[in-house]
Amino acid sequence: MDKKRLDYYKKKLQTRREELIKTIARTEEEGRTADDDPTVDLADKAANSYTKEFLFGQTNTDRSMLALIDGALKRIKANTYGTCIECEEELQQKRLEAVPWARYCVTCAEKHEQGLL
């Protein structure tokens, strides 16, 4: 992959990483403050508990995405970005545009999802 395209993906990944970090921090803060009002009734507490659980679940999803992005940035540094970590074939540009943190080519990703890898 040429340097210009690599820089493009690096910037795209770094931007997404910064967005996720902000989202995680905001979601954690919202989750912490969801139960702060001691005067709410039982139904409100249940709704707040559900909201809190939902927000923390969202945070876990965002953290997983952040780990994938960090992995992609490490692959950029190691000059292995843009190749499948399983078969070492070059990833299609369309795949990297849609999922710049992709680790697998489409074929290997399907095998991975089916538990064959």
N, CA, C and O atoms as a DFTB+ gen file, in Angstrom:
468 C
 N C O
     1  1       0.851      -1.171       0.000
     2  2       0.000       0.000       0.000
     3  2       0.902       1.241       0.000
     4  3       1.903       1.297       0.713
     5  1       0.525       2.226      -0.811
     6  2       1.351       3.433      -0.887
     7  2       1.182       4.308       0.360
     8  3       0.190       4.202       1.082
     9  1       2.162       5.165       0.591
    10  2       2.219       5.982       1.812
    11  2       1.021       6.919       1.921
    12  3       0.496       7.124       3.016
    13  1       0.585       7.487       0.808
    14  2      -0.540       8.421       0.837
    15  2      -1.815       7.731       1.332
    16  3      -2.538       8.271       2.169
    17  1      -2.076       6.551       0.813
    18  2      -3.274       5.803       1.213
    19  2      -3.139       5.351       2.671
    20  3      -4.118       5.365       3.417
    21  1      -1.949       4.956       3.069
    22  2      -1.707       4.537       4.447
    23  2      -1.947       5.696       5.419
    24  3      -2.546       5.512       6.479
    25  1      -1.483       6.871       5.055
    26  2      -1.712       8.061       5.885
    27  2      -3.207       8.381       5.980
    28  3      -3.696       8.785       7.035
    29  1      -3.917       8.200       4.881
    30  2      -5.358       8.431       4.863
    31  2      -6.055       7.536       5.881
    32  3      -6.865       8.009       6.677
    33  1      -5.735       6.227       5.853
    34  2      -6.358       5.294       6.790
    35  2      -5.922       5.571       8.228
    36  3      -6.712       5.424       9.161
    37  1      -4.682       5.966       8.400
    38  2      -4.190       6.281       9.739
    39  2      -4.985       7.446      10.337
    40  3      -5.401       7.390      11.494
    41  1      -5.190       8.493       9.549
    42  2      -5.961       9.647      10.021
    43  2      -7.406       9.252      10.305
    44  3      -7.993       9.686      11.297
    45  1      -7.969       8.436       9.440
    46  2      -9.349       7.982       9.614
    47  2      -9.477       7.178      10.915
    48  3     -10.431       7.363      11.671
    49  1      -8.526       6.299      11.165
    50  2      -8.536       5.489      12.380
    51  2      -8.328       6.349      13.627
    52  3      -8.990       6.142      14.644
    53  1      -7.417       7.305      13.549
    54  2      -7.160       8.170      14.699
    55  2      -8.374       9.036      15.029
    56  3      -8.679       9.254      16.201
    57  1      -9.063       9.529      14.008
    58  2     -10.275      10.316      14.220
    59  2     -11.346       9.470      14.890
    60  3     -11.982       9.910      15.848
    61  1     -11.546       8.266      14.392
    62  2     -12.554       7.364      14.975
    63  2     -12.172       7.001      16.407
    64  3     -13.039       6.887      17.274
    65  1     -10.873       6.819      16.655
    66  2     -10.385       6.496      17.997
    67  2     -10.717       7.627      18.973
    68  3     -11.203       7.375      20.076
    69  1     -10.457       8.859      18.571
    70  2     -10.753      10.015      19.431
    71  2     -12.250      10.116      19.719
    72  3     -12.652      10.409      20.845
    73  1     -13.082       9.870      18.686
    74  2     -14.535       9.901      18.879
    75  2     -14.966       8.846      19.894
    76  3     -15.799       9.111      20.761
    77  1     -14.394       7.648      19.779
    78  2     -14.760       6.573      20.702
    79  2     -14.342       6.883      22.128
    80  3     -15.091       6.611      23.066
    81  1     -13.163       7.445      22.301
    82  2     -12.696       7.786      23.642
    83  2     -13.639       8.800      24.283
    84  3     -13.982       8.672      25.458
    85  1     -14.058       9.801      23.520
    86  2     -15.008      10.788      24.038
    87  2     -16.351      10.147      24.361
    88  3     -16.953      10.446      25.393
    89  1     -16.816       9.275      23.488
    90  2     -18.091       8.600      23.701
    91  2     -18.043       7.716      24.939
    92  3     -18.985       7.706      25.732
    93  1     -16.961       6.982      25.108
    94  2     -16.814       6.112      26.279
    95  2     -16.834       6.931      27.558
    96  3     -17.516       6.573      28.518
    97  1     -16.093       8.023      27.574
    98  2     -16.053       8.873      28.770
    99  2     -17.435       9.448      29.078
   100  3     -17.860       9.457      30.233
   101  1     -18.132       9.924      28.054
   102  2     -19.464      10.502      28.249
   103  2     -20.452       9.434      28.712
   104  3     -21.257       9.686      29.609
   105  1     -20.402       8.257      28.118
   106  2     -21.313       7.175      28.479
   107  2     -21.071       6.713      29.910
   108  3     -22.018       6.455      30.652
   109  1     -19.805       6.609      30.296
   110  2     -19.499       6.209      31.677
   111  2     -20.026       7.241      32.666
   112  3     -20.561       6.884      33.716
   113  1     -19.878       8.512      32.336
   114  2     -20.371       9.566      33.222
   115  2     -21.897       9.517      33.325
   116  3     -22.452       9.661      34.414
   117  1     -22.569       9.316      32.199
   118  2     -24.031       9.206      32.213
   119  2     -24.476       7.996      33.026
   120  3     -25.479       8.053      33.737
   121  1     -23.727       6.904      32.917
   122  2     -24.046       5.700      33.682
   123  2     -23.878       5.908      35.173
   124  3     -24.666       5.396      35.969
   125  1     -22.857       6.656      35.556
   126  2     -22.616       6.919      36.972
   127  2     -23.707       7.814      37.571
   128  3     -24.097       7.643      38.726
   129  1     -24.188       8.757      36.781
   130  2     -25.169       9.716      37.306
   131  2     -26.614       9.244      37.149
   132  3     -27.533       9.943      37.574
   133  1     -26.830       8.085      36.552
   134  2     -28.200       7.608      36.301
   135  2     -28.977       7.355      37.587
   136  3     -30.201       7.484      37.589
   137  1     -28.312       7.003      38.668
   138  2     -29.005       6.683      39.923
   139  2     -28.766       7.723      41.010
   140  3     -28.975       7.424      42.185
   141  1     -28.347       8.901      40.668
   142  2     -27.972       9.893      41.672
   143  2     -29.129      10.479      42.470
   144  3     -28.924      10.892      43.611
   145  1     -30.322      10.529      41.920
   146  2     -31.452      11.161      42.605
   147  2     -32.077      10.185      43.608
   148  3     -32.689       9.201      43.194
   149  1     -31.939      10.432      44.911
   150  2     -32.464       9.499      45.917
   151  2     -33.979       9.566      46.085
   152  3     -34.552       8.717      46.770
   153  1     -34.637      10.539      45.487
   154  2     -36.079      10.719      45.686
   155  2     -36.929      10.017      44.638
   156  3     -38.155      10.123      44.682
   157  1     -36.330       9.315      43.713
   158  2     -37.124       8.674      42.656
   159  2     -37.848       7.447      43.195
   160  3     -37.388       6.800      44.136
   161  1     -38.988       7.140      42.583
   162  2     -39.756       5.977      43.025
   163  2     -39.193       4.692      42.425
   164  3     -38.230       4.732      41.659
   165  1     -39.784       3.571      42.765
   166  2     -39.282       2.262      42.362
   167  2     -39.267       2.085      40.843
   168  3     -38.320       1.525      40.291
   169  1     -40.311       2.560      40.170
   170  2     -40.371       2.436      38.708
   171  2     -39.253       3.248      38.053
   172  3     -38.639       2.793      37.088
   173  1     -38.990       4.440      38.572
   174  2     -37.908       5.259      38.031
   175  2     -36.555       4.601      38.279
   176  3     -35.664       4.657      37.431
   177  1     -36.407       3.977      39.445
   178  2     -35.150       3.277      39.742
   179  2     -34.935       2.122      38.771
   180  3     -33.817       1.879      38.316
   181  1     -36.019       1.413      38.462
   182  2     -35.920       0.301      37.514
   183  2     -35.534       0.819      36.131
   184  3     -34.681       0.238      35.460
   185  1     -36.161       1.907      35.710
   186  2     -35.826       2.498      34.403
   187  2     -34.388       2.988      34.399
   188  3     -33.670       2.802      33.417
   189  1     -33.963       3.611      35.493
   190  2     -32.580       4.092      35.585
   191  2     -31.598       2.932      35.568
   192  3     -30.527       3.024      34.968
   193  1     -31.963       1.847      36.223
   194  2     -31.099       0.666      36.247
   195  2     -30.950       0.089      34.842
   196  3     -29.852      -0.277      34.423
   197  1     -32.063       0.013      34.127
   198  2     -32.016      -0.479      32.741
   199  2     -31.143       0.436      31.892
   200  3     -30.314      -0.039      31.116
   201  1     -31.324       1.734      32.035
   202  2     -30.527       2.707      31.276
   203  2     -29.053       2.555      31.595
   204  3     -28.208       2.580      30.700
   205  1     -28.754       2.398      32.857
   206  2     -27.363       2.242      33.288
   207  2     -26.749       0.974      32.682
   208  3     -25.624       1.002      32.183
   209  1     -27.484      -0.119      32.728
   210  2     -27.006      -1.382      32.160
   211  2     -26.789      -1.245      30.650
   212  3     -25.794      -1.730      30.110
   213  1     -27.723      -0.586      29.984
   214  2     -27.604      -0.359      28.542
   215  2     -26.363       0.474      28.227
   216  3     -25.619       0.154      27.299
   217  1     -26.137       1.538      28.993
   218  2     -24.992       2.411      28.753
   219  2     -23.668       1.681      28.967
   220  3     -22.722       1.866      28.201
   221  1     -23.605       0.856      30.006
   222  2     -22.366       0.117      30.243
   223  2     -22.146      -0.956      29.177
   224  3     -21.005      -1.247      28.817
   225  1     -23.230      -1.543      28.674
   226  2     -23.104      -2.486      27.554
   227  2     -22.583      -1.787      26.313
   228  3     -21.755      -2.333      25.583
   229  1     -23.063      -0.593      26.080
   230  2     -22.604       0.213      24.949
   231  2     -21.123       0.549      25.116
   232  3     -20.366       0.538      24.145
   233  1     -20.719       0.844      26.342
   234  2     -19.321       1.148      26.618
   235  2     -18.435      -0.050      26.285
   236  3     -17.351       0.114      25.726
   237  1     -18.894      -1.258      26.629
   238  2     -18.113      -2.455      26.312
   239  2     -17.959      -2.638      24.811
   240  3     -16.887      -3.013      24.336
   241  1     -19.020      -2.375      24.066
   242  2     -18.952      -2.458      22.608
   243  2     -17.955      -1.435      22.063
   244  3     -17.148      -1.742      21.186
   245  1     -18.027      -0.219      22.595
   246  2     -17.104       0.828      22.160
   247  2     -15.662       0.473      22.510
   248  3     -14.749       0.756      21.734
   249  1     -15.451      -0.143      23.666
   250  2     -14.096      -0.554      24.062
   251  2     -13.556      -1.636      23.125
   252  3     -12.372      -1.635      22.787
   253  1     -14.415      -2.546      22.714
   254  2     -13.998      -3.585      21.763
   255  2     -13.592      -2.959      20.438
   256  3     -12.585      -3.340      19.841
   257  1     -14.383      -1.995      19.985
   258  2     -14.066      -1.287      18.749
   259  2     -12.747      -0.533      18.892
   260  3     -11.938      -0.510      17.965
   261  1     -12.534       0.073      20.039
   262  2     -11.295       0.803      20.308
   263  2     -10.096      -0.140      20.246
   264  3      -9.042       0.231      19.729
   265  1     -10.248      -1.342      20.765
   266  2      -9.162      -2.319      20.705
   267  2      -8.841      -2.711      19.256
   268  3      -7.676      -2.879      18.894
   269  1      -9.881      -2.854      18.438
   270  2      -9.663      -3.175      17.019
   271  2      -8.944      -2.032      16.310
   272  3      -8.057      -2.264      15.488
   273  1      -9.326      -0.809      16.628
   274  2      -8.685       0.359      16.019
   275  2      -7.227       0.458      16.460
   276  3      -6.346       0.733      15.645
   277  1      -6.975       0.233      17.752
   278  2      -5.591       0.251      18.244
   279  2      -4.753      -0.823      17.554
   280  3      -3.584      -0.601      17.239
   281  1      -5.357      -1.983      17.324
   282  2      -4.660      -3.050      16.602
   283  2      -4.324      -2.632      15.180
   284  3      -3.233      -2.920      14.686
   285  1      -5.253      -1.958      14.523
   286  2      -5.009      -1.492      13.152
   287  2      -3.887      -0.454      13.132
   288  3      -3.044      -0.469      12.235
   289  1      -3.872       0.447      14.119
   290  2      -2.800       1.449      14.184
   291  2      -1.443       0.789      14.435
   292  3      -0.425       1.249      13.919
   293  1      -1.426      -0.277      15.217
   294  2      -0.176      -1.025      15.441
   295  2       0.281      -1.705      14.147
   296  3       1.474      -1.759      13.849
   297  1      -0.690      -2.223      13.384
   298  2      -0.329      -2.854      12.107
   299  2       0.216      -1.831      11.120
   300  3       1.075      -2.151      10.299
   301  1      -0.282      -0.600      11.200
   302  2       0.265       0.460      10.339
   303  2       1.734       0.685      10.691
   304  3       2.583       0.768       9.803
   305  1       2.032       0.783      11.988
   306  2       3.422       0.975      12.425
   307  2       4.317      -0.191      12.025
   308  3       5.492      -0.005      11.705
   309  1       3.752      -1.392      12.045
   310  2       4.528      -2.589      11.727
   311  2       4.555      -2.890      10.226
   312  3       5.117      -3.902       9.807
   313  1       3.952      -2.020       9.419
   314  2       3.873      -2.197       7.962
   315  2       3.167      -3.488       7.556
   316  3       3.516      -4.100       6.546
   317  1       2.176      -3.898       8.342
   318  2       1.387      -5.077       7.984
   319  2      -0.077      -4.717       7.754
   320  3      -0.909      -5.596       7.530
   321  1      -0.390      -3.421       7.810
   322  2      -1.762      -2.974       7.622
   323  2      -2.186      -3.215       6.181
   324  3      -1.404      -3.035       5.247
   325  1      -3.433      -3.624       6.021
   326  2      -3.980      -3.818       4.677
   327  2      -3.829      -5.235       4.168
   328  3      -4.197      -5.535       3.032
   329  1      -3.287      -6.112       5.007
   330  2      -3.194      -7.524       4.640
   331  2      -3.933      -8.355       5.675
   332  3      -3.968      -8.005       6.855
   333  1      -4.514      -9.445       5.234
   334  2      -5.264     -10.337       6.104
   335  2      -4.297     -10.998       7.091
   336  3      -3.238     -11.485       6.694
   337  1      -4.660     -11.013       8.362
   338  2      -3.764     -11.608       9.353
   339  2      -3.773     -13.138       9.288
   340  3      -2.934     -13.791       9.909
   341  1      -4.714     -13.704       8.542
   342  2      -4.790     -15.154       8.419
   343  2      -4.085     -15.648       7.153
   344  3      -3.144     -16.438       7.233
   345  1      -4.537     -15.185       5.989
   346  2      -3.992     -15.697       4.719
   347  2      -2.947     -14.766       4.111
   348  3      -2.295     -15.120       3.129
   349  1      -2.787     -13.590       4.687
   350  2      -1.811     -12.587       4.266
   351  2      -2.048     -12.024       2.864
   352  3      -1.144     -11.461       2.247
   353  1      -3.278     -12.186       2.372
   354  2      -3.660     -11.561       1.104
   355  2      -3.973     -10.094       1.358
   356  3      -4.363      -9.722       2.464
   357  1      -3.803      -9.262       0.339
   358  2      -4.101      -7.843       0.487
   359  2      -5.615      -7.641       0.582
   360  3      -6.384      -8.232      -0.176
   361  1      -6.022      -6.796       1.530
   362  2      -7.443      -6.507       1.696
   363  2      -7.910      -5.572       0.591
   364  3      -7.155      -4.712       0.139
   365  1      -9.142      -5.739       0.161
   366  2      -9.703      -4.884      -0.876
   367  2      -9.894      -3.475      -0.334
   368  3     -10.210      -3.290       0.841
   369  1      -9.702      -2.481      -1.200
   370  2      -9.863      -1.085      -0.809
   371  2     -11.278      -0.799      -0.311
   372  3     -11.464      -0.031       0.633
   373  1     -12.276      -1.420      -0.949
   374  2     -13.661      -1.215      -0.525
   375  2     -13.862      -1.704       0.903
   376  3     -14.587      -1.080       1.678
   377  1     -13.230      -2.802       1.250
   378  2     -13.346      -3.339       2.612
   379  2     -12.706      -2.383       3.613
   380  3     -13.275      -2.121       4.673
   381  1     -11.535      -1.864       3.285
   382  2     -10.854      -0.941       4.188
   383  2     -11.601       0.391       4.303
   384  3     -11.569       1.028       5.356
   385  1     -12.262       0.807       3.245
   386  2     -13.066       2.028       3.321
   387  2     -14.225       1.833       4.286
   388  3     -14.523       2.712       5.094
   389  1     -14.871       0.690       4.202
   390  2     -16.026       0.413       5.049
   391  2     -15.606       0.090       6.483
   392  3     -16.241       0.536       7.438
   393  1     -14.539      -0.685       6.623
   394  2     -14.076      -1.144       7.937
   395  2     -12.555      -0.988       7.985
   396  3     -11.827      -1.959       7.776
   397  1     -12.069       0.224       8.259
   398  2     -10.614       0.442       8.224
   399  2      -9.836      -0.347       9.276
   400  3      -8.613      -0.448       9.181
   401  1     -10.514      -0.902      10.268
   402  2      -9.843      -1.698      11.296
   403  2      -9.906      -3.192      10.980
   404  3      -9.565      -4.020      11.825
   405  1     -10.340      -3.539       9.770
   406  2     -10.492      -4.942       9.386
   407  2      -9.168      -5.691       9.518
   408  3      -8.108      -5.203       9.126
   409  1      -9.268      -6.891      10.083
   410  2      -8.084      -7.738      10.234
   411  2      -8.050      -8.847       9.201
   412  3      -6.984      -9.353       8.850
   413  1      -9.234      -9.224       8.712
   414  2      -9.350     -10.361       7.807
   415  2      -9.911      -9.929       6.456
   416  3     -10.650      -8.948       6.360
   417  1      -9.549     -10.675       5.415
   418  2     -10.200     -10.494       4.116
   419  2     -11.618     -11.029       4.258
   420  3     -11.948     -11.636       5.277
   421  1     -12.451     -10.817       3.263
   422  2     -13.853     -11.220       3.352
   423  2     -13.967     -12.735       3.552
   424  3     -14.761     -13.192       4.374
   425  1     -13.192     -13.502       2.819
   426  2     -13.254     -14.961       2.910
   427  2     -12.876     -15.442       4.305
   428  3     -13.588     -16.254       4.896
   429  1     -11.759     -14.946       4.834
   430  2     -11.307     -15.356       6.165
   431  2     -12.240     -14.829       7.259
   432  3     -12.422     -15.486       8.284
   433  1     -12.828     -13.652       7.049
   434  2     -13.778     -13.112       8.025
   435  2     -15.003     -14.013       8.130
   436  3     -15.506     -14.264       9.226
   437  1     -15.477     -14.494       6.994
   438  2     -16.622     -15.411       6.998
   439  2     -16.276     -16.701       7.723
   440  3     -17.079     -17.214       8.502
   441  1     -15.076     -17.230       7.468
   442  2     -14.631     -18.452       8.150
   443  2     -14.507     -18.205       9.658
   444  3     -14.872     -19.058      10.468
   445  1     -13.993     -17.039      10.018
   446  2     -13.829     -16.690      11.430
   447  2     -15.188     -16.613      12.131
   448  3     -15.334     -17.093      13.255
   449  1     -16.177     -16.013      11.471
   450  2     -17.519     -15.895      12.044
   451  2     -18.196     -17.248      12.193
   452  3     -19.018     -17.443      13.088
   453  1     -17.847     -18.188      11.309
   454  2     -18.419     -19.529      11.383
   455  2     -17.660     -20.421      12.357
   456  3     -18.046     -21.565      12.596
   457  1     -16.577     -19.886      12.917
   458  2     -15.779     -20.664      13.862
   459  2     -14.817     -21.627      13.203
   460  3     -14.320     -22.552      13.845
   461  1     -14.555     -21.421      11.945
   462  2     -13.645     -22.318      11.222
   463  2     -12.186     -21.883      11.319
   464  3     -11.300     -22.636      10.915
   465  1     -11.918     -20.706      11.838
   466  2     -10.539     -20.245      12.028
   467  2     -10.206     -20.176      13.492
   468  3      -9.089     -19.808      13.855
